[in-house]
Amino acid sequence: MEGGIRPKRQSILIGQRSLDVYGETQQGPKFVVWIIGIFRKWGFTIAKYPWIAIAICLSISALSMVKIVLTPQRNEITGYTPYGARAKDEFQEYQDFFSAQGMLPYTSYGLPVAPYLFVVAKDNGSMIRPEYMRETVKILNYAMNNITMLNRVTGQNESFNQFCDSFCQLNEPIRQFYNGYVILSEPGAEPTSRIKLNYPISSVFGRTFSLQPNFFGVELYNETEDEIPRLLGAAKVAESVLNSTDLIPELPRLTNMKSVKMLTMQFRAEHKPGWTNMDVKKWEMKMVEVFERNYHSNLVKIYAYSQSYVEEEMVRGGIIMIPYLVVGFVIMCACSIVSVMTRVDSSYLMIHEWQRVTEHMRETPKKKDSVGHRMSEVLSEVGPAILISCLTNMFADAVGSFTSSPEITLLCTGNMLSMCVAFIYQMTFYAGLMSIVGSYEIGGDVEEKNRMAISIAENRRQPSKFHEATKPVISKFMKEYVEVMTTPVVYVGIFLIYITYLGLSIYGITIINISLTATKLFAMDSPLLELDHYRVTYQVPSYSMATVFISNPGNLSDPQRLHRINMLVDDLEHLNGTWGQNWGPVGTKFFMRDYANFQQTFGDESDDEFAEPDDSDSMTTTPATIVVKHFSDDELRYFLKWPEYDYWAGFVKLRNGTHEGEFKPTVFHEDGVYLDLIDNMTTDTWQSVLGTLVCMAFVCFIFLNNVFTVAIASLSVLSICAGILGILSWWGVDLDPITMAATIISIGFSVDIPAHVSYHYYQASIQEGPTSRPADRLANCLSSVAFPAVQAALSTILCVCSLLFVNLYMAGVFVKTMILCVVLCNLHGLVFLPAILIMLDSIRWAMRPKGAAAQAKGTAQKGASRKQKNARVRVIGSIKRFIRPGATFTTRRKVASICNGSTGAMLVKDTRKGMGGWWIEEFDPFSLFWPLCYSAGGAPAELAEEKLD
């Protein structure tokens, strides 16, 4: 390298000095040479205009910070729904239906109002006890009358009772059940057929209503089991009542329900003209604020639920991670300082390389020394290494951004852009800052040249105490480790362990659970998690509502069309789920059946348009056997205004000019936005992993131009990915978009160490010849990779562990994934991969012809003997090219692998008086603290050597 910059041992993949591992007669890949030239020119440019670069970077950062502060944080509820999923269309249909009011001129589009209140007893008892029902009705009245929203048209604050039109009666079953219960509980009250408080259908004074949407966790009396106690008398029944907190303390029995664990109230309203989406969100959040923080009850616990609240909790879950990222930053800074102190971790490249260049310039001053020259040397060496790491991570995220769901696309795109911005800032802001500081450093060197030279010489001759203390320990450990790894029993055993690991990982992948719920996106202290527990326990097992939107009902005056709609509803009612048979007509709310009842009650008594209801369907509010044979638009308008049926106005829209065609039904389920990803989660994952792997292999091949290295690194990355997913499965982590994103991001981290190990092992085989022992190759390889890999692993683990303080599922998944990635990378790079490479080399060595093996053994013994005799030799004259690390020079006595070889040869400068040139000195090949090499140049001359006294 021009300028005589002394080389150091390799710990990076590609750089100016790293080109020399291709040999003295090769120049390396042309693309890499071109990249190095670009970085060299950029070094001079950034050193010339550092303040401009810093000013531009600071301006961009300031504008970005202002944008972040001014941008409101929001969360998209369908963010985790896959692209093209049916649930997206269903959710959009749901929003359009409830936010657009007919075809009137004042049609308003926006978020529909739909908060819920869930009420459970604090003693976990039944909610149909009189005092608990009374408290629930009190909560209902408060919610309907005391929480207001501004009507921008009238300028007045309106309560729910005032702005609701079509859904005001949704919670009436709770009120009517309580009223009927109070009437039947009065002293002397006799059971009457006019009041029936049964589940699922009740009736009060001729008005029939369903309890299913409001009563959950219902336990019914078993008529057969309860008949004997009833016959034995009221005393035993009373005794059983007193011994149970769930039983209703009323005799005689007033309802067929033994216990109800949870009551639910829904406050649904259409979007009004003049409302904004922010108004709706504020009103829903006011409901949360009032009942979860301000309203106090000694009997019940109240949980609020709404889309706005879910989004708010998701945003809060992401924000609470920010303070803990500072902890990780501090840890990484501390680890960076430690790595510079130990001078072995070249993953922190720029500052380390700058120190090396500065130290050399102080020892061998040159006229052309300048900030630009130093920065060009730094960037030409470390720039390509930083670039290849950046590109591999960016390609990994780029693949992830084209798969799965919008949230994962946003995550991967953001991570990809952060990698790109970090690279740009490192080449501009950080390089410019180093140039400014470097200019002062050079000025100080000029003033204190003599004193600084003496100080540097003393520091070089007297290493630090830490240096002296750690050198023998690490050297001894490396020797013993290589000896153990090259033992046949050990590397064969490790190979068998690896096969077992691979088998368990693949099996874990096959049994991984695929799931995503909104609760995974909440902080662990979110009240919604406790609410979800009650919903899963009491509501989901017995009640799950699906809303079917008929976008094209057609002309319902046509009897055939009407019959086909009735058949569609009948088919839906006869669908059975995995839990068993559904509720059928009892669980169906179909406006045509209520319309039929309306016609039957208020129409012409002589009209014979209706079939008689079947007694077997008497439990339903809208018997399935009542079929409308005649349909009238005018009559339907009166039906929708009738108080008993006015809630259907929110579900029925009259259109003019309706065309014949398909019904175009759309089924909406509240959890549908999460359920649709289950089917394509597996496909998205393996496609993302495969695409990322191909892109990374392509990038590595362009820079390394070595098929062996790329193949080993790619297979190692694939093995690491299998291990991550398999172990996460055994760890109890579900496969969801969060896990998939963490896996894709971790792929970018998993390529470095396997690529380092395979690359250095391959170069060691070239340097030491095809007959070199596997132990020599491994020693050469690990001396460059092992300790930096371990140090980087520890610093990364400490950094991500800061997220363990965050009570968030997402943070936990990322911590587990990154720790697994780092541990598996080091296991593959330092254990599995060396064992497999040694085993392959041992097999190849054993299969060689005996003559060749004997000759190689004799050559090795002869070389060792000659090495002992000629411990010190002096090179006379100049060499034809500059000496670079890893280069092999052949002399008459075949001194091989000068500088950074495992033969124990180190090129150092001969400082004895009257003696010029260079000489070879023995050293410990396992030491991580080798003396720094010098390079020499001059006119081409034939290389010769002679023994020194």
ChimeraX attribute file (.defattr): number of C-alpha atoms within 10 A of each C-alpha:
attribute: neighborCount
match mode: 1-to-1
recipient: residues
	/A:1	17
	/A:2	7
	/A:3	14
	/A:4	16
	/A:5	21
	/A:6	20
	/A:7	21
	/A:8	18
	/A:9	22
	/A:10	21
	/A:11	22
	/A:12	23
	/A:13	22
	/A:14	24
	/A:15	22
	/A:16	22
	/A:17	22
	/A:18	19
	/A:19	23
	/A:20	22
	/A:21	22
	/A:22	16
	/A:23	18
	/A:24	17
	/A:25	9
	/A:26	10
	/A:27	13
	/A:28	18
	/A:29	15
	/A:30	11
	/A:31	12
	/A:32	20
	/A:33	17
	/A:34	11
	/A:35	17
	/A:36	24
	/A:37	16
	/A:38	16
	/A:39	22
	/A:40	23
	/A:41	17
	/A:42	20
	/A:43	27
	/A:44	20
	/A:45	16
	/A:46	26
	/A:47	26
	/A:48	16
	/A:49	14
	/A:50	19
	/A:51	17
	/A:52	14
	/A:53	21
	/A:54	19
	/A:55	12
	/A:56	13
	/A:57	16
	/A:58	14
	/A:59	12
	/A:60	11
	/A:61	12
	/A:62	12
	/A:63	10
	/A:64	12
	/A:65	12
	/A:66	10
	/A:67	11
	/A:68	11
	/A:69	9
	/A:70	9
	/A:71	9
	/A:72	7
	/A:73	12
	/A:74	12
	/A:75	15
	/A:76	14
	/A:77	17
	/A:78	18
	/A:79	17
	/A:80	24
	/A:81	25
	/A:82	27
	/A:83	16
	/A:84	11
	/A:85	16
	/A:86	16
	/A:87	25
	/A:88	19
	/A:89	15
	/A:90	22
	/A:91	20
	/A:92	12
	/A:93	17
	/A:94	20
	/A:95	15
	/A:96	15
	/A:97	20
	/A:98	21
	/A:99	20
	/A:100	20
	/A:101	19
	/A:102	16
	/A:103	12
	/A:104	8
	/A:105	7
	/A:106	12
	/A:107	13
	/A:108	19
	/A:109	21
	/A:110	19
	/A:111	24
	/A:112	22
	/A:113	25
	/A:114	17
	/A:115	22
	/A:116	19
	/A:117	21
	/A:118	21
	/A:119	24
	/A:120	24
	/A:121	20
	/A:122	14
	/A:123	11
	/A:124	14
	/A:125	19
	/A:126	26
	/A:127	30
	/A:128	27
	/A:129	20
	/A:130	17
	/A:131	11
	/A:132	19
	/A:133	21
	/A:134	18
	/A:135	17
	/A:136	26
	/A:137	19
	/A:138	12
	/A:139	18
	/A:140	20
	/A:141	13
	/A:142	14
	/A:143	20
	/A:144	16
	/A:145	13
	/A:146	14
	/A:147	17
	/A:148	19
	/A:149	20
	/A:150	17
	/A:151	18
	/A:152	14
	/A:153	10
	/A:154	9
	/A:155	9
	/A:156	11
	/A:157	13
	/A:158	17
	/A:159	19
	/A:160	20
	/A:161	19
	/A:162	13
	/A:163	18
	/A:164	19
	/A:165	17
	/A:166	20
	/A:167	20
	/A:168	20
	/A:169	19
	/A:170	16
	/A:171	18
	/A:172	17
	/A:173	23
	/A:174	24
	/A:175	18
	/A:176	21
	/A:177	23
	/A:178	21
	/A:179	17
	/A:180	19
	/A:181	21
	/A:182	14
	/A:183	14
	/A:184	21
	/A:185	18
	/A:186	9
	/A:187	7
	/A:188	7
	/A:189	10
	/A:190	11
	/A:191	14
	/A:192	10
	/A:193	10
	/A:194	12
	/A:195	22
	/A:196	22
	/A:197	22
	/A:198	17
	/A:199	18
	/A:200	20
	/A:201	19
	/A:202	23
	/A:203	21
	/A:204	19
	/A:205	12
	/A:206	11
	/A:207	12
	/A:208	19
	/A:209	24
	/A:210	24
	/A:211	21
	/A:212	20
	/A:213	20
	/A:214	18
	/A:215	24
	/A:216	26
	/A:217	21
	/A:218	22
	/A:219	16
	/A:220	14
	/A:221	14
	/A:222	11
	/A:223	10
	/A:224	7
	/A:225	9
	/A:226	11
	/A:227	10
	/A:228	10
	/A:229	13
	/A:230	14
	/A:231	10
	/A:232	10
	/A:233	10
	/A:234	13
	/A:235	11
	/A:236	13
	/A:237	17
	/A:238	13
	/A:239	10
	/A:240	14
	/A:241	16
	/A:242	13
	/A:243	9
	/A:244	11
	/A:245	15
	/A:246	19
	/A:247	20
	/A:248	20
	/A:249	16
	/A:250	14
	/A:251	11
	/A:252	13
	/A:253	13
	/A:254	18
	/A:255	19
	/A:256	17
	/A:257	20
	/A:258	17
	/A:259	23
	/A:260	22
	/A:261	22
	/A:262	24
	/A:263	26
	/A:264	22
	/A:265	23
	/A:266	21
	/A:267	22
	/A:268	21
	/A:269	22
	/A:270	23
	/A:271	23
	/A:272	25
	/A:273	16
	/A:274	16
	/A:275	18
	/A:276	17
	/A:277	15
	/A:278	12
	/A:279	16
	/A:280	21
	/A:281	21
	/A:282	15
	/A:283	20
	/A:284	24
	/A:285	19
	/A:286	17
	/A:287	24
	/A:288	23
	/A:289	13
	/A:290	15
	/A:291	19
	/A:292	16
	/A:293	10
	/A:294	9
	/A:295	13
	/A:296	12
	/A:297	12
	/A:298	8
	/A:299	16
	/A:300	20
	/A:301	17
	/A:302	22
	/A:303	21
	/A:304	24
	/A:305	21
	/A:306	20
	/A:307	18
	/A:308	25
	/A:309	20
	/A:310	19
	/A:311	20
	/A:312	17
	/A:313	20
	/A:314	22
	/A:315	18
	/A:316	18
	/A:317	24
	/A:318	16
	/A:319	11
	/A:320	16
	/A:321	20
	/A:322	12
	/A:323	12
	/A:324	17
	/A:325	16
	/A:326	13
	/A:327	17
	/A:328	20
	/A:329	15
	/A:330	12
	/A:331	18
	/A:332	20
	/A:333	14
	/A:334	12
	/A:335	19
	/A:336	17
	/A:337	12
	/A:338	14
	/A:339	20
	/A:340	16
	/A:341	14
	/A:342	15
	/A:343	15
	/A:344	21
	/A:345	24
	/A:346	21
	/A:347	18
	/A:348	18
	/A:349	19
	/A:350	22
	/A:351	16
	/A:352	20
	/A:353	20
	/A:354	20
	/A:355	14
	/A:356	18
	/A:357	19
	/A:358	23
	/A:359	16
	/A:360	16
	/A:361	20
	/A:362	18
	/A:363	14
	/A:364	13
	/A:365	12
	/A:366	11
	/A:367	5
	/A:368	10
	/A:369	15
	/A:370	17
	/A:371	24
	/A:372	22
	/A:373	17
	/A:374	25
	/A:375	30
	/A:376	24
	/A:377	26
	/A:378	27
	/A:379	29
	/A:380	25
	/A:381	24
	/A:382	27
	/A:383	26
	/A:384	23
	/A:385	18
	/A:386	22
	/A:387	16
	/A:388	20
	/A:389	20
	/A:390	18
	/A:391	20
	/A:392	25
	/A:393	26
	/A:394	25
	/A:395	23
	/A:396	29
	/A:397	29
	/A:398	24
	/A:399	23
	/A:400	30
	/A:401	24
	/A:402	17
	/A:403	20
	/A:404	25
	/A:405	23
	/A:406	18
	/A:407	21
	/A:408	24
	/A:409	22
	/A:410	15
	/A:411	19
	/A:412	26
	/A:413	19
	/A:414	15
	/A:415	19
	/A:416	24
	/A:417	15
	/A:418	14
	/A:419	19
	/A:420	17
	/A:421	12
	/A:422	15
	/A:423	19
	/A:424	14
	/A:425	17
	/A:426	16
	/A:427	20
	/A:428	25
	/A:429	23
	/A:430	21
	/A:431	25
	/A:432	25
	/A:433	17
	/A:434	20
	/A:435	26
	/A:436	17
	/A:437	12
	/A:438	20
	/A:439	15
	/A:440	11
	/A:441	14
	/A:442	18
	/A:443	11
	/A:444	12
	/A:445	17
	/A:446	11
	/A:447	10
	/A:448	11
	/A:449	16
	/A:450	11
	/A:451	10
	/A:452	16
	/A:453	16
	/A:454	12
	/A:455	12
	/A:456	14
	/A:457	11
	/A:458	11
	/A:459	11
	/A:460	12
	/A:461	9
	/A:462	11
	/A:463	10
	/A:464	12
	/A:465	9
	/A:466	10
	/A:467	14
	/A:468	12
	/A:469	10
	/A:470	15
	/A:471	16
	/A:472	15
	/A:473	11
	/A:474	16
	/A:475	18
	/A:476	13
	/A:477	13
	/A:478	21
	/A:479	16
	/A:480	12
	/A:481	14
	/A:482	19
	/A:483	14
	/A:484	14
	/A:485	22
	/A:486	21
	/A:487	15
	/A:488	14
	/A:489	11
	/A:490	14
	/A:491	22
	/A:492	17
	/A:493	13
	/A:494	19
	/A:495	19
	/A:496	13
	/A:497	13
	/A:498	20
	/A:499	13
	/A:500	12
	/A:501	17
	/A:502	17
	/A:503	15
	/A:504	17
	/A:505	23
	/A:506	17
	/A:507	16
	/A:508	21
	/A:509	21
	/A:510	12
	/A:511	11
	/A:512	20
	/A:513	15
	/A:514	18
	/A:515	16
	/A:516	21
	/A:517	14
	/A:518	18
	/A:519	20
	/A:520	17
	/A:521	21
	/A:522	25
	/A:523	24
	/A:524	16
	/A:525	11
	/A:526	16
	/A:527	15
	/A:528	20
	/A:529	16
	/A:530	13
	/A:531	19
	/A:532	18
	/A:533	12
	/A:534	20
	/A:535	17
	/A:536	11
	/A:537	14
	/A:538	19
	/A:539	23
	/A:540	14
	/A:541	12
	/A:542	15
	/A:543	17
	/A:544	13
	/A:545	13
	/A:546	14
	/A:547	15
	/A:548	17
	/A:549	19
	/A:550	16
	/A:551	14
	/A:552	15
	/A:553	18
	/A:554	19
	/A:555	17
	/A:556	19
	/A:557	14
	/A:558	12
	/A:559	14
	/A:560	12
	/A:561	17
	/A:562	21
	/A:563	15
	/A:564	13
	/A:565	18
	/A:566	19
	/A:567	12
	/A:568	13
	/A:569	17
	/A:570	16
	/A:571	11
	/A:572	15
	/A:573	18
	/A:574	13
	/A:575	12
	/A:576	12
	/A:577	8
	/A:578	6
	/A:579	8
	/A:580	8
	/A:581	11
	/A:582	17
	/A:583	15
	/A:584	17
	/A:585	21
	/A:586	20
	/A:587	21
	/A:588	22
	/A:589	16
	/A:590	18
	/A:591	18
	/A:592	19
	/A:593	20
	/A:594	20
	/A:595	22
	/A:596	24
	/A:597	19
	/A:598	18
	/A:599	21
	/A:600	20
	/A:601	10
	/A:602	10
	/A:603	13
	/A:604	10
	/A:605	9
	/A:606	7
	/A:607	9
	/A:608	10
	/A:609	16
	/A:610	16
	/A:611	13
	/A:612	12
	/A:613	14
	/A:614	11
	/A:615	9
	/A:616	9
	/A:617	15
	/A:618	13
	/A:619	19
	/A:620	20
	/A:621	24
	/A:622	26
	/A:623	24
	/A:624	21
	/A:625	18
	/A:626	21
	/A:627	20
	/A:628	23
	/A:629	17
	/A:630	14
	/A:631	18
	/A:632	9
	/A:633	11
	/A:634	8
	/A:635	13
	/A:636	18
	/A:637	12
	/A:638	12
	/A:639	22
	/A:640	20
	/A:641	14
	/A:642	14
	/A:643	11
	/A:644	15
	/A:645	18
	/A:646	18
	/A:647	19
	/A:648	21
	/A:649	19
	/A:650	18
	/A:651	16
	/A:652	15
	/A:653	13
	/A:654	12
	/A:655	12
	/A:656	7
	/A:657	8
	/A:658	12
	/A:659	11
	/A:660	11
	/A:661	11
	/A:662	11
	/A:663	16
	/A:664	12
	/A:665	15
	/A:666	19
	/A:667	18
	/A:668	22
	/A:669	18
	/A:670	15
	/A:671	14
	/A:672	19
	/A:673	25
	/A:674	21
	/A:675	19
	/A:676	19
	/A:677	24
	/A:678	18
	/A:679	11
	/A:680	13
	/A:681	20
	/A:682	17
	/A:683	12
	/A:684	20
	/A:685	22
	/A:686	13
	/A:687	14
	/A:688	24
	/A:689	22
	/A:690	16
	/A:691	17
	/A:692	25
	/A:693	25
	/A:694	15
	/A:695	19
	/A:696	27
	/A:697	21
	/A:698	17
	/A:699	17
	/A:700	26
	/A:701	16
	/A:702	16
	/A:703	21
	/A:704	21
	/A:705	16
	/A:706	14
	/A:707	12
	/A:708	15
	/A:709	23
	/A:710	24
	/A:711	16
	/A:712	18
	/A:713	29
	/A:714	22
	/A:715	15
	/A:716	24
	/A:717	30
	/A:718	18
	/A:719	20
	/A:720	27
	/A:721	25
	/A:722	23
	/A:723	23
	/A:724	26
	/A:725	25
	/A:726	24
	/A:727	23
	/A:728	22
	/A:729	21
	/A:730	16
	/A:731	12
	/A:732	10
	/A:733	21
	/A:734	19
	/A:735	21
	/A:736	22
	/A:737	25
	/A:738	22
	/A:739	21
	/A:740	24
	/A:741	23
	/A:742	21
	/A:743	26
	/A:744	26
	/A:745	28
	/A:746	25
	/A:747	25
	/A:748	23
	/A:749	18
	/A:750	28
	/A:751	27
	/A:752	21
	/A:753	25
	/A:754	28
	/A:755	24
	/A:756	24
	/A:757	26
	/A:758	23
	/A:759	21
	/A:760	26
	/A:761	24
	/A:762	18
	/A:763	20
	/A:764	26
	/A:765	19
	/A:766	20
	/A:767	25
	/A:768	20
	/A:769	14
	/A:770	11
	/A:771	17
	/A:772	18
	/A:773	19
	/A:774	23
	/A:775	20
	/A:776	19
	/A:777	26
	/A:778	27
	/A:779	23
	/A:780	24
	/A:781	26
	/A:782	25
	/A:783	23
	/A:784	23
	/A:785	23
	/A:786	22
	/A:787	17
	/A:788	22
	/A:789	23
	/A:790	17
	/A:791	17
	/A:792	21
	/A:793	18
	/A:794	16
	/A:795	19
	/A:796	18
	/A:797	21
	/A:798	18
	/A:799	22
	/A:800	24
	/A:801	22
	/A:802	20
	/A:803	24
	/A:804	17
	/A:805	12
	/A:806	20
	/A:807	17
	/A:808	22
	/A:809	19
	/A:810	20
	/A:811	23
	/A:812	18
	/A:813	20
	/A:814	22
	/A:815	20
	/A:816	21
	/A:817	24
	/A:818	24
	/A:819	21
	/A:820	21
	/A:821	27
	/A:822	23
	/A:823	19
	/A:824	22
	/A:825	26
	/A:826	21
	/A:827	17
	/A:828	24
	/A:829	27
	/A:830	23
	/A:831	17
	/A:832	22
	/A:833	23
	/A:834	29
	/A:835	25
	/A:836	17
	/A:837	19
	/A:838	23
	/A:839	20
	/A:840	13
	/A:841	16
	/A:842	15
	/A:843	11
	/A:844	10
	/A:845	18
	/A:846	11
	/A:847	10
	/A:848	12
	/A:849	9
	/A:850	11
	/A:851	9
	/A:852	12
	/A:853	15
	/A:854	12
	/A:855	12
	/A:856	16
	/A:857	15
	/A:858	12
	/A:859	13
	/A:860	15
	/A:861	12
	/A:862	11
	/A:863	17
	/A:864	12
	/A:865	11
	/A:866	14
	/A:867	17
	/A:868	10
	/A:869	10
	/A:870	15
	/A:871	14
	/A:872	16
	/A:873	17
	/A:874	20
	/A:875	19
	/A:876	16
	/A:877	18
	/A:878	18
	/A:879	18
	/A:880	15
	/A:881	16
	/A:882	18
	/A:883	25
	/A:884	27
	/A:885	26
	/A:886	27
	/A:887	21
	/A:888	23
	/A:889	16
	/A:890	12
	/A:891	13
	/A:892	8
	/A:893	13
	/A:894	11
	/A:895	18
	/A:896	21
	/A:897	23
	/A:898	23
	/A:899	29
	/A:900	27
	/A:901	23
	/A:902	25
	/A:903	21
	/A:904	18
	/A:905	23
	/A:906	24
	/A:907	23
	/A:908	17
	/A:909	17
	/A:910	15
	/A:911	11
	/A:912	7
	/A:913	6
	/A:914	6
	/A:915	9
	/A:916	14
	/A:917	14
	/A:918	20
	/A:919	21
	/A:920	21
	/A:921	17
	/A:922	14
	/A:923	14
	/A:924	15
	/A:925	22
	/A:926	24
	/A:927	20
	/A:928	22
	/A:929	20
	/A:930	16
	/A:931	15
	/A:932	16
	/A:933	20
	/A:934	21
	/A:935	20
	/A:936	19
	/A:937	16
	/A:938	11
	/A:939	10
	/A:940	11
	/A:941	12
	/A:942	11
	/A:943	15
	/A:944	16
	/A:945	15
	/A:946	13
	/A:947	12
	/A:948	10
	/A:949	7
